[in-house]
Amino acid sequence: MRIARIRKETTVTEQVPIDLSLMDPLIEKYKGKKGNMIPLLQGTQELYGYIPREAFHKLADGTGLKLSDMYGVATFYAQFRLNPVGKHIIKICHGTACHVQNANELSEALEEALKIKDGETTEDGLFTLESVACLGCCSLAPVMMIGDNTSGKLTGPQAVKIVKNIRIAENN
């Protein structure tokens, strides 16, 4: 099951400068190696949390990979992000087991509480909400994952409470 994402058009008002020199060891490690594109994109995303536009250009200059090829791969695979995301990524499973156990209730409750839609990030940059096809925890359906923490057999209010507790912890 593939979850359709509707991307919100965003206007960048203030661009935070990106230190592209952080990519130098990554480029050196994979330069000239066969099949290097995905590891380079993954490593870049690991550095910045997403793949900035400037990073594509640095990768092209440093490795000889074509911009169009890299962009094609980055937009094809759901693992890659082209825009900044929140500090905490909330993944709501919408696989068959979770769907049957009312995963929509979790998504709707979190959208309302956070005032964002699927694929969006809160204004404070703390949370990004994502619907995913499967988290592999079917016996815990419906499931939500935030970072490495998985919570199962949730209701909408329970999911909201978990997120509120994270927000409280962040503000202390």
C-alpha positions as a printed NumPy array, in Angstrom:
array([[  0.   ,   0.   ,   0.   ],
       [  1.478,   3.319,  -1.016],
       [  0.416,   6.411,   0.876],
       [ -0.174,   9.356,  -1.426],
       [  1.585,  12.468,  -0.218],
       [  0.318,  15.876,  -1.101],
       [  3.215,  18.246,  -0.802],
       [  2.49 ,  21.657,   0.609],
       [  3.992,  24.478,  -1.402],
       [  6.324,  26.367,   0.884],
       [  7.972,  29.7  ,   0.492],
       [ 11.427,  29.992,   1.939],
       [ 11.595,  33.28 ,   3.777],
       [ 14.941,  32.942,   5.511],
       [ 17.606,  30.529,   4.359],
       [ 19.939,  29.182,   7.001],
       [ 23.485,  28.951,   5.616],
       [ 24.645,  25.384,   5.028],
       [ 28.223,  24.31 ,   5.752],
       [ 28.927,  22.297,   2.619],
       [ 32.444,  21.463,   3.801],
       [ 30.836,  18.816,   6.038],
       [ 30.311,  16.803,   2.856],
       [ 34.01 ,  16.643,   1.934],
       [ 34.806,  13.374,   3.801],
       [ 31.648,  11.787,   2.374],
       [ 32.59 ,  12.728,  -1.179],
       [ 36.156,  11.464,  -0.687],
       [ 34.865,   8.148,   0.679],
       [ 32.582,   7.425,  -2.308],
       [ 34.234,   9.352,  -5.157],
       [ 34.752,   7.105,  -8.178],
       [ 33.078,   4.081,  -6.584],
       [ 30.447,   2.186,  -8.506],
       [ 26.912,   2.53 ,  -7.081],
       [ 27.847,   5.563,  -5.006],
       [ 24.754,   7.703,  -5.611],
       [ 22.424,   6.329,  -2.92 ],
       [ 25.132,   6.217,  -0.201],
       [ 26.087,   9.796,  -1.08 ],
       [ 22.472,  10.962,  -0.864],
       [ 21.938,   9.043,   2.384],
       [ 25.108,  10.48 ,   3.897],
       [ 24.162,  14.001,   2.876],
       [ 20.735,  13.61 ,   4.418],
       [ 22.348,  12.228,   7.572],
       [ 24.434,  15.41 ,   7.834],
       [ 21.646,  17.962,   7.318],
       [ 18.405,  16.099,   8.039],
       [ 17.42 ,  16.595,   4.393],
       [ 19.225,  17.117,   1.089],
       [ 19.67 ,  20.855,   0.484],
       [ 19.687,  22.149,  -3.088],
       [ 23.28 ,  23.338,  -2.706],
       [ 24.312,  19.814,  -1.673],
       [ 23.187,  18.402,  -5.029],
       [ 25.48 ,  20.859,  -6.771],
       [ 28.41 ,  20.004,  -4.496],
       [ 27.852,  16.284,  -5.108],
       [ 27.718,  16.859,  -8.866],
       [ 30.913,  18.931,  -8.822],
       [ 32.732,  16.54 ,  -6.489],
       [ 31.738,  13.217,  -8.042],
       [ 30.675,  13.895, -11.609],
       [ 27.163,  12.542, -10.976],
       [ 24.456,  14.263, -13.015],
       [ 22.073,  16.571, -11.174],
       [ 19.093,  15.119, -13.025],
       [ 20.044,  11.56 , -12.054],
       [ 20.492,  12.448,  -8.386],
       [ 17.256,  14.415,  -8.282],
       [ 15.44 ,  11.535,  -9.97 ],
       [ 16.653,   9.084,  -7.324],
       [ 15.98 ,  11.496,  -4.445],
       [ 12.403,  12.097,  -5.56 ],
       [ 11.699,   8.45 ,  -6.361],
       [ 12.61 ,   6.994,  -2.962],
       [ 10.471,   8.029,   0.004],
       [ 13.489,   7.879,   2.342],
       [ 14.928,  11.087,   0.899],
       [ 13.786,  14.557,   1.923],
       [ 14.278,  17.749,  -0.024],
       [ 12.979,  20.065,   2.694],
       [ 13.921,  20.495,   6.342],
       [ 11.97 ,  18.352,   8.798],
       [ 11.135,  18.679,  12.462],
       [ 13.406,  17.571,  15.25 ],
       [ 10.986,  14.696,  15.917],
       [  9.458,  12.783,  13.012],
       [  6.142,  11.182,  13.931],
       [  5.415,   8.177,  11.727],
       [  1.88 ,   6.813,  11.763],
       [  1.537,   3.347,  10.286],
       [ -1.297,   2.963,   7.782],
       [ -0.533,  -0.617,   6.778],
       [ -3.382,  -3.124,   6.658],
       [ -3.361,  -4.11 ,  10.343],
       [ -3.1  ,  -0.497,  11.524],
       [ -5.69 ,   0.684,   9.027],
       [ -8.168,  -1.933,  10.269],
       [ -7.445,  -0.891,  13.865],
       [ -8.266,   2.766,  13.01 ],
       [ -4.897,   4.404,  12.355],
       [ -6.874,   7.284,  10.828],
       [ -7.94 ,   8.235,  14.351],
       [ -4.281,   8.712,  15.315],
       [ -3.525,  10.801,  12.239],
       [ -6.593,  12.984,  12.656],
       [ -5.963,  13.551,  16.379],
       [ -2.336,  14.523,  15.771],
       [ -3.184,  16.745,  12.813],
       [ -5.673,  18.597,  14.988],
       [ -3.368,  18.839,  18.021],
       [ -0.313,  19.926,  16.023],
       [ -2.274,  22.028,  13.501],
       [ -0.476,  20.404,  10.555],
       [ -1.339,  17.913,   7.823],
       [  0.48 ,  14.761,   6.735],
       [  3.95 ,  15.616,   5.458],
       [  4.061,  19.009,   7.175],
       [  6.211,  20.358,   9.995],
       [  5.044,  22.418,  12.953],
       [  5.899,  26.125,  12.889],
       [  8.346,  25.689,  15.767],
       [ 10.196,  22.981,  13.807],
       [  9.698,  20.424,  16.554],
       [  7.486,  17.842,  14.798],
       [  6.956,  16.477,  11.296],
       [  3.969,  14.19 ,  10.729],
       [  4.271,  11.32 ,   8.236],
       [  1.953,   8.529,   7.167],
       [  3.906,   5.391,   6.296],
       [  2.887,   2.142,   4.65 ],
       [  4.179,  -0.21 ,   7.365],
       [  6.35 ,  -0.106,  10.47 ],
       [  6.457,  -3.884,  10.846],
       [  4.711,  -3.98 ,  14.238],
       [  1.385,  -5.422,  13.126],
       [  0.611,  -7.091,  16.452],
       [  0.729,  -3.636,  18.106],
       [ -1.686,  -1.973,  15.675],
       [ -2.325,   0.903,  15.462],
       [  1.292,   2.02 ,  15.781],
       [  3.134,   5.332,  15.975],
       [  6.903,   5.755,  15.904],
       [  8.784,   8.862,  17.025],
       [ 12.503,   8.539,  16.475],
       [ 13.433,   5.087,  17.767],
       [ 10.45 ,   4.861,  20.126],
       [  7.484,   2.777,  19.013],
       [  4.089,   3.005,  20.701],
       [  1.3  ,   0.577,  19.915],
       [ -2.357,  -0.178,  20.559],
       [ -2.942,   3.573,  20.634],
       [ -6.003,   5.754,  20.564],
       [ -5.988,   9.304,  19.233],
       [ -5.882,  10.889,  22.713],
       [ -3.02 ,   8.59 ,  23.763],
       [ -0.987,   9.588,  20.691],
       [ -1.593,  13.277,  21.411],
       [ -0.516,  12.782,  25.041],
       [  2.789,  11.221,  23.951],
       [  3.499,  14.172,  21.663],
       [  2.521,  16.693,  24.356],
       [  4.925,  15.02 ,  26.794],
       [  7.748,  15.343,  24.263],
       [  6.921,  19.026,  23.802],
       [  6.954,  19.577,  27.578],
       [ 10.312,  17.8  ,  27.881],
       [ 11.744,  19.941,  25.061],
       [ 10.645,  23.158,  26.766],
       [ 12.324,  22.28 ,  30.073]])
